[in-house]
């Protein structure tokens, strides 16, 4: 255990600092996952390319 974490007050301060950081990290992961789910799949892109749309999804 490092010198700073041996002191109860320091541990509490570190825990207080870590909580919003971990919350922000979780929110960032969820945002990235949501964005990835909105992206076309490789199969969808291949279909669009085969249809001659240049890989751009149609609005059908």
PDB file of N, CA, C and O in Angstrom:
ATOM      1  N   UNK A   1       0.849  -1.160   0.000  1.00  0.00           N
ATOM      2  CA  UNK A   1       0.000   0.000   0.000  1.00  0.00           C
ATOM      3  C   UNK A   1       0.905   1.236   0.000  1.00  0.00           C
ATOM      4  O   UNK A   1       1.882   1.301   0.746  1.00  0.00           O
ATOM      5  N   UNK A   2       0.569   2.207  -0.840  1.00  0.00           N
ATOM      6  CA  UNK A   2       1.421   3.388  -0.909  1.00  0.00           C
ATOM      7  C   UNK A   2       1.249   4.257   0.331  1.00  0.00           C
ATOM      8  O   UNK A   2       0.293   4.100   1.091  1.00  0.00           O
ATOM      9  N   UNK A   3       2.165   5.149   0.513  1.00  0.00           N
ATOM     10  CA  UNK A   3       2.153   6.034   1.685  1.00  0.00           C
ATOM     11  C   UNK A   3       0.867   6.848   1.766  1.00  0.00           C
ATOM     12  O   UNK A   3       0.319   7.031   2.854  1.00  0.00           O
ATOM     13  N   UNK A   4       0.384   7.333   0.638  1.00  0.00           N
ATOM     14  CA  UNK A   4      -0.797   8.200   0.647  1.00  0.00           C
ATOM     15  C   UNK A   4      -2.070   7.437   1.014  1.00  0.00           C
ATOM     16  O   UNK A   4      -2.958   8.003   1.653  1.00  0.00           O
ATOM     17  N   UNK A   5      -2.174   6.185   0.630  1.00  0.00           N
ATOM     18  CA  UNK A   5      -3.399   5.439   0.915  1.00  0.00           C
ATOM     19  C   UNK A   5      -3.433   4.860   2.324  1.00  0.00           C
ATOM     20  O   UNK A   5      -4.436   4.264   2.715  1.00  0.00           O
ATOM     21  N   UNK A   6      -2.377   5.019   3.082  1.00  0.00           N
ATOM     22  CA  UNK A   6      -2.357   4.543   4.473  1.00  0.00           C
ATOM     23  C   UNK A   6      -3.152   5.466   5.388  1.00  0.00           C
ATOM     24  O   UNK A   6      -3.588   5.051   6.461  1.00  0.00           O
ATOM     25  N   UNK A   7      -3.341   6.697   4.976  1.00  0.00           N
ATOM     26  CA  UNK A   7      -4.039   7.670   5.794  1.00  0.00           C
ATOM     27  C   UNK A   7      -5.519   7.667   5.431  1.00  0.00           C
ATOM     28  O   UNK A   7      -5.888   7.783   4.262  1.00  0.00           O
ATOM     29  N   UNK A   8      -6.349   7.534   6.442  1.00  0.00           N
ATOM     30  CA  UNK A   8      -7.803   7.416   6.243  1.00  0.00           C
ATOM     31  C   UNK A   8      -8.360   8.609   5.471  1.00  0.00           C
ATOM     32  O   UNK A   8      -9.171   8.433   4.561  1.00  0.00           O
ATOM     33  N   UNK A   9      -7.937   9.811   5.824  1.00  0.00           N
ATOM     34  CA  UNK A   9      -8.419  11.019   5.151  1.00  0.00           C
ATOM     35  C   UNK A   9      -8.077  11.024   3.677  1.00  0.00           C
ATOM     36  O   UNK A   9      -8.892  11.418   2.843  1.00  0.00           O
ATOM     37  N   UNK A  10      -6.875  10.589   3.358  1.00  0.00           N
ATOM     38  CA  UNK A  10      -6.453  10.541   1.958  1.00  0.00           C
ATOM     39  C   UNK A  10      -7.261   9.518   1.180  1.00  0.00           C
ATOM     40  O   UNK A  10      -7.619   9.746   0.025  1.00  0.00           O
ATOM     41  N   UNK A  11      -7.546   8.390   1.817  1.00  0.00           N
ATOM     42  CA  UNK A  11      -8.362   7.372   1.144  1.00  0.00           C
ATOM     43  C   UNK A  11      -9.749   7.903   0.830  1.00  0.00           C
ATOM     44  O   UNK A  11     -10.300   7.623  -0.235  1.00  0.00           O
ATOM     45  N   UNK A  12     -10.310   8.661   1.745  1.00  0.00           N
ATOM     46  CA  UNK A  12     -11.637   9.227   1.514  1.00  0.00           C
ATOM     47  C   UNK A  12     -11.609  10.249   0.385  1.00  0.00           C
ATOM     48  O   UNK A  12     -12.514  10.285  -0.448  1.00  0.00           O
ATOM     49  N   UNK A  13     -10.580  11.071   0.358  1.00  0.00           N
ATOM     50  CA  UNK A  13     -10.443  12.059  -0.719  1.00  0.00           C
ATOM     51  C   UNK A  13     -10.292  11.351  -2.058  1.00  0.00           C
ATOM     52  O   UNK A  13     -10.930  11.727  -3.041  1.00  0.00           O
ATOM     53  N   UNK A  14      -9.448  10.328  -2.095  1.00  0.00           N
ATOM     54  CA  UNK A  14      -9.253   9.586  -3.340  1.00  0.00           C
ATOM     55  C   UNK A  14     -10.547   8.915  -3.800  1.00  0.00           C
ATOM     56  O   UNK A  14     -10.851   8.911  -4.993  1.00  0.00           O
ATOM     57  N   UNK A  15     -11.305   8.353  -2.868  1.00  0.00           N
ATOM     58  CA  UNK A  15     -12.578   7.719  -3.209  1.00  0.00           C
ATOM     59  C   UNK A  15     -13.554   8.752  -3.762  1.00  0.00           C
ATOM     60  O   UNK A  15     -14.292   8.479  -4.709  1.00  0.00           O
ATOM     61  N   UNK A  16     -13.553   9.936  -3.164  1.00  0.00           N
ATOM     62  CA  UNK A  16     -14.423  11.015  -3.631  1.00  0.00           C
ATOM     63  C   UNK A  16     -14.045  11.458  -5.039  1.00  0.00           C
ATOM     64  O   UNK A  16     -14.920  11.745  -5.855  1.00  0.00           O
ATOM     65  N   UNK A  17     -12.769  11.515  -5.321  1.00  0.00           N
ATOM     66  CA  UNK A  17     -12.291  11.910  -6.651  1.00  0.00           C
ATOM     67  C   UNK A  17     -12.585  10.810  -7.675  1.00  0.00           C
ATOM     68  O   UNK A  17     -12.965  11.100  -8.810  1.00  0.00           O
ATOM     69  N   UNK A  18     -12.412   9.565  -7.277  1.00  0.00           N
ATOM     70  CA  UNK A  18     -12.587   8.451  -8.206  1.00  0.00           C
ATOM     71  C   UNK A  18     -14.025   8.271  -8.660  1.00  0.00           C
ATOM     72  O   UNK A  18     -14.264   7.880  -9.803  1.00  0.00           O
ATOM     73  N   UNK A  19     -14.986   8.546  -7.791  1.00  0.00           N
ATOM     74  CA  UNK A  19     -16.385   8.289  -8.127  1.00  0.00           C
ATOM     75  C   UNK A  19     -16.841   9.046  -9.380  1.00  0.00           C
ATOM     76  O   UNK A  19     -17.384   8.408 -10.282  1.00  0.00           O
ATOM     77  N   UNK A  20     -16.653  10.363  -9.490  1.00  0.00           N
ATOM     78  CA  UNK A  20     -17.104  11.046 -10.710  1.00  0.00           C
ATOM     79  C   UNK A  20     -16.310  10.627 -11.948  1.00  0.00           C
ATOM     80  O   UNK A  20     -16.833  10.639 -13.062  1.00  0.00           O
ATOM     81  N   UNK A  21     -15.056  10.261 -11.746  1.00  0.00           N
ATOM     82  CA  UNK A  21     -14.256   9.789 -12.880  1.00  0.00           C
ATOM     83  C   UNK A  21     -14.831   8.476 -13.405  1.00  0.00           C
ATOM     84  O   UNK A  21     -14.996   8.309 -14.613  1.00  0.00           O
ATOM     85  N   UNK A  22     -15.133   7.555 -12.511  1.00  0.00           N
ATOM     86  CA  UNK A  22     -15.694   6.269 -12.924  1.00  0.00           C
ATOM     87  C   UNK A  22     -17.069   6.447 -13.555  1.00  0.00           C
ATOM     88  O   UNK A  22     -17.408   5.751 -14.512  1.00  0.00           O
ATOM     89  N   UNK A  23     -17.866   7.378 -13.024  1.00  0.00           N
ATOM     90  CA  UNK A  23     -19.180   7.661 -13.607  1.00  0.00           C
ATOM     91  C   UNK A  23     -19.021   8.203 -15.024  1.00  0.00           C
ATOM     92  O   UNK A  23     -19.745   7.796 -15.932  1.00  0.00           O
ATOM     93  N   UNK A  24     -18.084   9.109 -15.210  1.00  0.00           N
ATOM     94  CA  UNK A  24     -17.827   9.673 -16.539  1.00  0.00           C
ATOM     95  C   UNK A  24     -17.346   8.608 -17.512  1.00  0.00           C
ATOM     96  O   UNK A  24     -17.748   8.593 -18.675  1.00  0.00           O
ATOM     97  N   UNK A  25     -16.494   7.725 -17.037  1.00  0.00           N
ATOM     98  CA  UNK A  25     -16.008   6.640 -17.895  1.00  0.00           C
ATOM     99  C   UNK A  25     -17.156   5.744 -18.325  1.00  0.00           C
ATOM    100  O   UNK A  25     -17.228   5.341 -19.486  1.00  0.00           O
ATOM    101  N   UNK A  26     -18.045   5.431 -17.411  1.00  0.00           N
ATOM    102  CA  UNK A  26     -19.196   4.582 -17.735  1.00  0.00           C
ATOM    103  C   UNK A  26     -20.096   5.262 -18.757  1.00  0.00           C
ATOM    104  O   UNK A  26     -20.558   4.629 -19.706  1.00  0.00           O
ATOM    105  N   UNK A  27     -20.342   6.549 -18.560  1.00  0.00           N
ATOM    106  CA  UNK A  27     -21.174   7.295 -19.513  1.00  0.00           C
ATOM    107  C   UNK A  27     -20.535   7.327 -20.890  1.00  0.00           C
ATOM    108  O   UNK A  27     -21.227   7.196 -21.900  1.00  0.00           O
ATOM    109  N   UNK A  28     -19.224   7.498 -20.937  1.00  0.00           N
ATOM    110  CA  UNK A  28     -18.514   7.526 -22.218  1.00  0.00           C
ATOM    111  C   UNK A  28     -18.628   6.184 -22.926  1.00  0.00           C
ATOM    112  O   UNK A  28     -18.845   6.139 -24.137  1.00  0.00           O
ATOM    113  N   UNK A  29     -18.485   5.103 -22.192  1.00  0.00           N
ATOM    114  CA  UNK A  29     -18.607   3.764 -22.784  1.00  0.00           C
ATOM    115  C   UNK A  29     -20.010   3.562 -23.344  1.00  0.00           C
ATOM    116  O   UNK A  29     -20.171   3.052 -24.452  1.00  0.00           O
ATOM    117  N   UNK A  30     -21.020   3.960 -22.585  1.00  0.00           N
ATOM    118  CA  UNK A  30     -22.401   3.813 -23.055  1.00  0.00           C
ATOM    119  C   UNK A  30     -22.655   4.659 -24.297  1.00  0.00           C
ATOM    120  O   UNK A  30     -23.351   4.214 -25.209  1.00  0.00           O
ATOM    121  N   UNK A  31     -22.106   5.865 -24.350  1.00  0.00           N
ATOM    122  CA  UNK A  31     -22.286   6.726 -25.515  1.00  0.00           C
ATOM    123  C   UNK A  31     -21.618   6.137 -26.752  1.00  0.00           C
ATOM    124  O   UNK A  31     -22.187   6.164 -27.843  1.00  0.00           O
ATOM    125  N   UNK A  32     -20.425   5.613 -26.583  1.00  0.00           N
ATOM    126  CA  UNK A  32     -19.714   4.983 -27.711  1.00  0.00           C
ATOM    127  C   UNK A  32     -20.480   3.759 -28.194  1.00  0.00           C
ATOM    128  O   UNK A  32     -20.648   3.567 -29.398  1.00  0.00           O
ATOM    129  N   UNK A  33     -20.945   2.933 -27.266  1.00  0.00           N
ATOM    130  CA  UNK A  33     -21.708   1.742 -27.655  1.00  0.00           C
ATOM    131  C   UNK A  33     -22.974   2.125 -28.394  1.00  0.00           C
ATOM    132  O   UNK A  33     -23.314   1.489 -29.392  1.00  0.00           O
ATOM    133  N   UNK A  34     -23.681   3.146 -27.937  1.00  0.00           N
ATOM    134  CA  UNK A  34     -24.909   3.586 -28.611  1.00  0.00           C
ATOM    135  C   UNK A  34     -24.591   4.068 -30.022  1.00  0.00           C
ATOM    136  O   UNK A  34     -25.335   3.782 -30.960  1.00  0.00           O
ATOM    137  N   UNK A  35     -23.501   4.789 -30.172  1.00  0.00           N
ATOM    138  CA  UNK A  35     -23.110   5.273 -31.498  1.00  0.00           C
ATOM    139  C   UNK A  35     -22.741   4.112 -32.415  1.00  0.00           C
ATOM    140  O   UNK A  35     -23.100   4.109 -33.593  1.00  0.00           O
ATOM    141  N   UNK A  36     -22.035   3.141 -31.885  1.00  0.00           N
ATOM    142  CA  UNK A  36     -21.659   1.985 -32.698  1.00  0.00           C
ATOM    143  C   UNK A  36     -22.880   1.191 -33.152  1.00  0.00           C
ATOM    144  O   UNK A  36     -22.896   0.656 -34.261  1.00  0.00           O
ATOM    145  N   UNK A  37     -23.887   1.115 -32.314  1.00  0.00           N
ATOM    146  CA  UNK A  37     -25.110   0.392 -32.680  1.00  0.00           C
ATOM    147  C   UNK A  37     -25.866   1.087 -33.800  1.00  0.00           C
ATOM    148  O   UNK A  37     -26.647   0.446 -34.504  1.00  0.00           O
ATOM    149  N   UNK A  38     -25.651   2.389 -33.980  1.00  0.00           N
ATOM    150  CA  UNK A  38     -26.328   3.138 -35.040  1.00  0.00           C
ATOM    151  C   UNK A  38     -25.588   3.092 -36.368  1.00  0.00           C
ATOM    152  O   UNK A  38     -26.083   3.613 -37.367  1.00  0.00           O
ATOM    153  N   UNK A  39     -24.418   2.481 -36.396  1.00  0.00           N
ATOM    154  CA  UNK A  39     -23.625   2.402 -37.615  1.00  0.00           C
ATOM    155  C   UNK A  39     -24.072   1.202 -38.456  1.00  0.00           C
ATOM    156  O   UNK A  39     -24.486   0.177 -37.915  1.00  0.00           O
ATOM    157  N   UNK A  40     -23.986   1.341 -39.778  1.00  0.00           N
ATOM    158  CA  UNK A  40     -24.349   0.193 -40.622  1.00  0.00           C
ATOM    159  C   UNK A  40     -23.353  -0.956 -40.439  1.00  0.00           C
ATOM    160  O   UNK A  40     -22.170  -0.741 -40.175  1.00  0.00           O
ATOM    161  N   UNK A  41     -23.855  -2.156 -40.583  1.00  0.00           N
ATOM    162  CA  UNK A  41     -22.993  -3.325 -40.471  1.00  0.00           C
ATOM    163  C   UNK A  41     -22.241  -3.541 -41.783  1.00  0.00           C
ATOM    164  O   UNK A  41     -22.586  -2.948 -42.805  1.00  0.00           O
ATOM    165  N   UNK A  42     -21.234  -4.375 -41.752  1.00  0.00           N
ATOM    166  CA  UNK A  42     -20.476  -4.698 -42.963  1.00  0.00           C
ATOM    167  C   UNK A  42     -21.411  -5.298 -44.005  1.00  0.00           C
ATOM    168  O   UNK A  42     -21.306  -4.981 -45.189  1.00  0.00           O
ATOM    169  N   UNK A  43     -22.323  -6.163 -43.572  1.00  0.00           N
ATOM    170  CA  UNK A  43     -23.263  -6.786 -44.504  1.00  0.00           C
ATOM    171  C   UNK A  43     -24.149  -5.736 -45.170  1.00  0.00           C
ATOM    172  O   UNK A  43     -24.406  -5.813 -46.372  1.00  0.00           O
ATOM    173  N   UNK A  44     -24.613  -4.762 -44.402  1.00  0.00           N
ATOM    174  CA  UNK A  44     -25.452  -3.699 -44.971  1.00  0.00           C
ATOM    175  C   UNK A  44     -24.677  -2.856 -45.974  1.00  0.00           C
ATOM    176  O   UNK A  44     -25.216  -2.476 -47.013  1.00  0.00           O
ATOM    177  N   UNK A  45     -23.430  -2.564 -45.674  1.00  0.00           N
ATOM    178  CA  UNK A  45     -22.593  -1.791 -46.593  1.00  0.00           C
ATOM    179  C   UNK A  45     -22.363  -2.577 -47.882  1.00  0.00           C
ATOM    180  O   UNK A  45     -22.418  -2.009 -48.973  1.00  0.00           O
ATOM    181  N   UNK A  46     -22.105  -3.883 -47.764  1.00  0.00           N
ATOM    182  CA  UNK A  46     -21.903  -4.714 -48.954  1.00  0.00           C
ATOM    183  C   UNK A  46     -23.149  -4.717 -49.836  1.00  0.00           C
ATOM    184  O   UNK A  46     -23.042  -4.662 -51.061  1.00  0.00           O
ATOM    185  N   UNK A  47     -24.317  -4.781 -49.227  1.00  0.00           N
ATOM    186  CA  UNK A  47     -25.567  -4.757 -49.995  1.00  0.00           C
ATOM    187  C   UNK A  47     -25.704  -3.426 -50.720  1.00  0.00           C
ATOM    188  O   UNK A  47     -26.046  -3.396 -51.902  1.00  0.00           O
ATOM    189  N   UNK A  48     -25.443  -2.344 -50.032  1.00  0.00           N
ATOM    190  CA  UNK A  48     -25.537  -1.024 -50.654  1.00  0.00           C
ATOM    191  C   UNK A  48     -24.530  -0.885 -51.795  1.00  0.00           C
ATOM    192  O   UNK A  48     -24.848  -0.308 -52.835  1.00  0.00           O
ATOM    193  N   UNK A  49     -23.328  -1.405 -51.606  1.00  0.00           N
ATOM    194  CA  UNK A  49     -22.323  -1.361 -52.674  1.00  0.00           C
ATOM    195  C   UNK A  49     -22.776  -2.192 -53.869  1.00  0.00           C
ATOM    196  O   UNK A  49     -22.606  -1.777 -55.015  1.00  0.00           O
ATOM    197  N   UNK A  50     -23.347  -3.352 -53.609  1.00  0.00           N
ATOM    198  CA  UNK A  50     -23.825  -4.222 -54.686  1.00  0.00           C
ATOM    199  C   UNK A  50     -24.964  -3.568 -55.462  1.00  0.00           C
ATOM    200  O   UNK A  50     -25.137  -3.824 -56.653  1.00  0.00           O
ATOM    201  N   UNK A  51     -25.736  -2.728 -54.785  1.00  0.00           N
ATOM    202  CA  UNK A  51     -26.858  -2.036 -55.430  1.00  0.00           C
ATOM    203  C   UNK A  51     -26.409  -0.771 -56.161  1.00  0.00           C
ATOM    204  O   UNK A  51     -27.217  -0.092 -56.794  1.00  0.00           O
ATOM    205  N   UNK A  52     -25.131  -0.466 -56.069  1.00  0.00           N
ATOM    206  CA  UNK A  52     -24.583   0.681 -56.779  1.00  0.00           C
ATOM    207  C   UNK A  52     -24.778   2.000 -56.064  1.00  0.00           C
ATOM    208  O   UNK A  52     -24.747   3.053 -56.700  1.00  0.00           O
ATOM    209  N   UNK A  53     -24.974   1.971 -54.774  1.00  0.00           N
ATOM    210  CA  UNK A  53     -25.189   3.217 -54.035  1.00  0.00           C
ATOM    211  C   UNK A  53     -23.894   3.753 -53.403  1.00  0.00           C
ATOM    212  O   UNK A  53     -23.942   4.704 -52.623  1.00  0.00           O
ATOM    213  N   UNK A  54     -22.795   3.183 -53.715  1.00  0.00           N
ATOM    214  CA  UNK A  54     -21.524   3.647 -53.181  1.00  0.00           C
ATOM    215  C   UNK A  54     -21.369   3.464 -51.683  1.00  0.00           C
ATOM    216  O   UNK A  54     -20.571   4.153 -51.047  1.00  0.00           O
ATOM    217  N   UNK A  55     -22.127   2.543 -51.123  1.00  0.00           N
ATOM    218  CA  UNK A  55     -22.027   2.280 -49.692  1.00  0.00           C
ATOM    219  C   UNK A  55     -22.842   3.231 -48.845  1.00  0.00           C
ATOM    220  O   UNK A  55     -22.790   3.175 -47.616  1.00  0.00           O
ATOM    221  N   UNK A  56     -23.600   4.112 -49.498  1.00  0.00           N
ATOM    222  CA  UNK A  56     -24.440   5.042 -48.752  1.00  0.00           C
ATOM    223  C   UNK A  56     -25.824   4.434 -48.604  1.00  0.00           C
ATOM    224  O   UNK A  56     -26.482   4.143 -49.603  1.00  0.00           O
ATOM    225  N   UNK A  57     -26.277   4.236 -47.367  1.00  0.00           N
ATOM    226  CA  UNK A  57     -27.586   3.618 -47.166  1.00  0.00           C
ATOM    227  C   UNK A  57     -28.698   4.456 -47.793  1.00  0.00           C
ATOM    228  O   UNK A  57     -28.706   5.682 -47.689  1.00  0.00           O
ATOM    229  N   UNK A  58     -29.611   3.787 -48.427  1.00  0.00           N
ATOM    230  CA  UNK A  58     -30.752   4.487 -49.015  1.00  0.00           C
ATOM    231  C   UNK A  58     -31.762   4.797 -47.917  1.00  0.00           C
ATOM    232  O   UNK A  58     -31.689   4.245 -46.819  1.00  0.00           O
ATOM    233  N   UNK A  59     -32.682   5.664 -48.218  1.00  0.00           N
ATOM    234  CA  UNK A  59     -33.700   6.071 -47.246  1.00  0.00           C
ATOM    235  C   UNK A  59     -34.967   5.246 -47.360  1.00  0.00           C
ATOM    236  O   UNK A  59     -36.034   5.677 -46.922  1.00  0.00           O
ATOM    237  N   UNK A  60     -34.857   4.081 -47.935  1.00  0.00           N
ATOM    238  CA  UNK A  60     -36.046   3.220 -48.119  1.00  0.00           C
ATOM    239  C   UNK A  60     -36.556   2.703 -46.804  1.00  0.00           C
ATOM    240  O   UNK A  60     -37.543   1.968 -46.770  1.00  0.00           O
TER     241      UNK A  60
END
